[in-house]
Amino acid sequence: MSNSKEGWLKIKLHNHTKWHRRFCIIDWDKAVLFTASKADTRYSDWIQLLSTITINDFEYSFHNESNNNLTNTTIEIVTDNGRAAHYLQAETKKDCDSWLLALKQAAYSRVGGGIFGQSLEDTYKYSRDKNSLVPLIVRQCCDYLLEHGLTFVGLF
C-alpha cells in the first residue's frame, strides 16, 4: 500500500454487537479501511470509503446513538444511505483527530473535499489533481464568482 495510515482501534461494525480491538489500515489509493485481529494477518473486514458516506466525530455521534460506550474519541462512519453505522474508537483524542482527518481525506479528497482544517501542503498531498497547487474547492469558488459575481461592486 503506497500511502496509508495504520494502527490499533476499537471498532464496532454495523453487524457486530460488541466492540473489538482491531488493527486498522487506511489505503488512500483504494479508499478502503481494512481491519484485522492482528497486525500481520489477513484482513477480515473492510469499509469502502466512498464520497457518499458520512464521517462524524464524537459530538455528532453522541447525540444520535443511545450507546453509552461512545466517548470523545469515537468516530462514526455511516454507509449504505444511512442504513449502517460503524464506530471506531481511538485511545486518545489526538489519535482520534488524526484518524478522523485521515478517513475524511481518503473518502472526500477524490471529489475535492476533505481539505478544511489542514495545511495546503496536506491538501495537495492527498489531492488526485496534481496539475494545480490551488485546491479544487478554491478553483470552483473562483469560477463561480467569475461567472456570476462580476456585476457586484466590491466583490473583487
C-alpha positions in Angstrom: 0.0 0.0 0.0 1.7 3.1 -1.2 0.0 5.7 1.1 -1.6 4.5 4.3 -2.4 5.2 7.9 -2.4 2.3 10.3 -2.8 1.5 14.0 -4.9 -0.2 16.7 -8.5 0.9 17.2 -11.6 -0.4 18.9 -14.2 -1.0 16.3 -17.9 -1.9 16.3 -19.1 -2.6 12.8 -22.8 -2.3 11.9 -23.3 -6.1 12.1 -21.5 -6.5 15.4 -23.0 -6.2 18.9 -19.7 -5.8 20.8 -16.6 -3.7 20.5 -13.4 -5.4 19.2 -9.8 -4.3 19.2 -8.5 -4.4 15.6 -5.5 -3.4 13.6 -6.7 -0.9 11.0 -5.2 0.4 7.8 -6.5 3.1 5.5 -5.4 2.6 2.0 -5.7 6.0 0.2 -5.2 4.6 -3.3 -8.1 2.2 -2.9 -10.1 4.4 -0.4 -10.7 1.4 1.9 -10.4 1.0 5.7 -9.1 -2.6 6.3 -9.4 -4.3 9.7 -7.7 -7.4 11.2 -7.4 -9.0 14.6 -3.5 -9.0 14.3 -1.1 -6.6 12.6 0.4 -9.3 10.4 -2.7 -11.3 9.4 -5.2 -11.2 6.6 -7.8 -8.5 6.9 -11.2 -9.8 7.9 -13.4 -6.7 7.4 -13.3 -3.5 5.4 -15.2 -0.3 4.9 -15.2 1.3 1.5 -14.5 5.0 2.0 -16.6 6.5 -0.8 -17.6 10.1 -1.0 -21.2 9.2 -0.4 -20.5 8.1 3.2 -20.8 10.4 6.3 -17.9 10.5 8.8 -18.8 12.1 12.1 -16.8 12.8 15.3 -18.0 12.3 18.9 -20.1 15.4 19.2 -22.5 14.4 16.4 -22.4 10.7 17.0 -23.1 11.0 20.7 -26.4 12.8 20.1 -27.6 10.3 17.6 -26.7 7.0 19.3 -28.0 5.7 22.6 -24.9 3.6 23.2 -23.2 4.6 26.4 -19.8 3.4 25.1 -19.3 6.4 22.9 -16.6 8.8 24.1 -14.9 11.9 22.7 -12.5 9.5 21.0 -15.3 7.9 18.9 -15.8 8.3 15.1 -19.0 7.2 13.4 -19.0 6.1 9.7 -22.4 6.0 8.2 -22.7 3.9 5.0 -25.5 2.5 2.8 -27.5 5.7 2.7 -27.8 5.8 6.5 -28.7 2.1 6.9 -25.4 1.1 8.5 -23.3 2.8 11.2 -19.8 1.7 12.1 -17.9 3.1 15.1 -14.2 3.5 15.6 -12.6 4.4 19.0 -9.0 5.6 19.5 -7.0 5.6 22.7 -6.6 9.4 22.9 -8.3 12.5 21.5 -5.2 13.3 19.5 -5.3 9.8 17.8 -9.0 10.2 17.2 -8.5 13.6 15.5 -5.7 12.1 13.4 -7.9 9.1 12.3 -10.8 11.4 11.6 -8.7 13.6 9.3 -7.2 10.5 7.5 -10.7 9.0 7.0 -12.1 12.2 5.6 -9.1 12.7 3.3 -9.4 9.1 2.0 -13.2 9.5 1.4 -13.5 13.0 0.2 -10.3 14.1 -1.4 -11.2 12.4 -4.7 -14.1 14.8 -5.2 -12.3 17.9 -4.0 -13.4 17.8 -0.4 -11.6 16.9 2.8 -9.5 20.0 2.7 -10.7 22.0 5.6 -8.8 22.0 8.9 -5.4 21.1 7.3 -2.5 22.7 5.7 -2.4 23.5 2.0 0.6 21.1 1.8 -1.5 18.2 3.1 -4.4 19.2 0.8 -2.1 18.9 -2.2 -0.5 15.7 -0.9 -3.9 13.9 -0.8 -5.3 15.5 -3.9 -5.9 13.5 -7.1 -5.3 16.6 -9.3 -1.6 17.3 -9.2 -1.9 19.8 -12.1 -2.5 22.8 -9.9 -1.3 23.9 -6.4 -4.7 25.6 -5.8 -7.2 23.3 -4.1 -10.2 22.3 -6.3 -12.7 23.9 -4.0 -10.9 27.3 -4.3 -10.8 27.0 -8.1 -14.5 26.1 -8.1 -15.4 29.1 -5.9 -13.4 31.4 -8.2 -15.0 30.0 -11.3 -18.5 30.6 -9.8 -17.7 34.2 -8.8 -16.2 34.9 -12.2 -19.4 33.5 -13.8 -22.0 35.0 -11.5 -20.4 37.8 -9.5 -18.8 40.2 -11.9 -21.7 42.6 -11.7 -21.3 43.1 -7.9 -19.3 46.1 -6.9 -16.5 45.4 -4.3 -16.6 41.7 -4.7 -13.1 41.6 -6.1 
